[in-house]
Amino acid sequence: MTCLTNLELPFIPDICRYEISVSMDTKSTKREEKRGVVMGMNVIFTLGEKRKEKQWKYQRSMLRTLSINDMKKDVQRRFFAHEMEETVSQLYLQDFCLDVGIDAFLLGAEFARFGYYGEPEFVVMRRCAGEINMQIDQTVAQFVAWLKLDEAQAEVYKEVATGYIYEWWRQGFDEGRKRHQLKLH
């Protein structure tokens, strides 16, 4: 087994690195070659890469349950119910709201494991309150910048954005808790 020094991989902390070395005395088969197990080959995995892959896999599975059409209808109903014509700013803001809604959904799904283990929803929501408030502030800032709103109008949009983000966080939380109960995580 070879030893890696910090000179070879300085960007990976020693605590996050482990090495798997596979050596065989016989010839490798085609099946083993496809899997990357070849005689004398060293394979290095980092825990951060594995964690990120697992998170992406979970997020993709959660996004399969999300209905974008329902989210578009919700954005239209909450933010643009009073406007009849579509403008460039409205189209941009709709896309931005969809992105924020998807982020809120995934955030709720990510924190659903705490609900599965018995924490009430409001306690779990407090765990990620900073991220939720950041999403709300970003949404309001986009509306203020694109629609040139004053303070009173900005407060109205803040209330609407708060309701919208909390709603999609709750839906993600519920879907994630269902997946944990069914052991699909």
Secondary structure, 3 states (H helix, E strand, C coil): CCCCCCCCCCCCCHHHEEEEEECCCCCCCHHHHHHCCCCCEEEEEEHHHHHHHHHHHHHHHHHCCCCHHHHHHHHHHHHCCCCCCCCHHHHHHHHHHHHHHHHHHHHHHHCHHHHHCCCCHHHHHHHCHHHHHHHHHHHHHHHHHHHCCCHHHHHHHHHHHHHHHHHHHHHHHHHHHHHHHCCCC
